[in-house]
Amino acid sequence: MAIATRQQALTLYRSLLREASKFTEYSYRMYAWRKTRDSFRTNKNVTDPQQISYLLKDAEENLSIIKRQVVVGQLFGEGRLVIESRSSKFPTG
């Protein structure tokens, strides 16, 4: 069960980062990326199965929120800033 939960968490983490990279607005993109990374790092040592289940459910809800907001941002957004690099989706470091 622990291996399945770990794999589920990693898949969810990658999905959150992938969706966050789709934000057209730089500040939203970086906020979602940073929040995802920090949340997973903070909770990486949780061992209680109920707490893990709650955290995974919360992350799935956040993923659906990000997906919805990405669509809204693409409909009404202004596009990328001039200073943004098109080749880099995530900040380094």
N, C-alpha and C positions, 0 to 999 in steps of 0.2 A: 504494500500500500504506500509506503514512504517513497518508493521509486516513482510510482504513478503520480503522486502528489508533486514531487519535485519536477517531473517532466511537464506536468500541467502548469506549474508555476513558471517554468522557463518559457513555455509556449506563450503563456499569457503576457509575460514580460516583453518578449519579442514583438508580440502583436501590438501592445501598447506603444512601444517605441516606433514601430512602423507607422501606426496611425498618427502618432504625434508629429512625425516628419511630414505629414501631408498638410498640416496647417499652412496656409499662405501667409499669415501674419507671423512675423518673426518672434514677437514677444510671447504669443500663445504657444508657438512651437517649442520654444526654449523652456517655457514654464512647464508644459506637459512633459517634456523630456526629463527635466530636472526633478519634477515631482515624482514621476514614475521611478526613476533611478533611486532617489532618496528613500522612498517608501519601501521599495524592495530591500534596500540595504539595511534599513532600520529593523525590518521584520525577518531578516534571514535566519535568526537563531530561535525563532518561535518553534516549540515542539508540541504544544497542545493541539490535538487534532481538531477540536471545536474551534479554536482560535484560527487555525490554518484555514479551515473551511470558511469561516467568516471573512477572512482577509481575501481569499480567492473570489468569493462572491462579490465582495466590494470592488475588487479589481475588474471583474467582468462588467459590473455596472459602470465603472469609470470608462471602460473600453467602449461601451455603447454610447456613453455621453460624448466621448471624443469623436467617435464616428459621426454622430449627428452634428456636432459643432463644426467638423471639417466640411461637411456638405454645406452648411449654412455659410461658412466662411468663403467657400468657393463660389457660392451664388452671389454674395454681396461684398466680397473682399476686393482689395485694390491690387493685389499681386505682391510679388517680392520687392524688397527694397533694392536699390542700386548697389549698395555695399555688400549684399549677400552673395555668396558664392553658390553657383548652381551645382557644382560638383560635390559639395560637402553637405550631407544631411544632418550630421551630428557634430557638435563641438568636440574638439580634441581636448583631453585632459580632464 
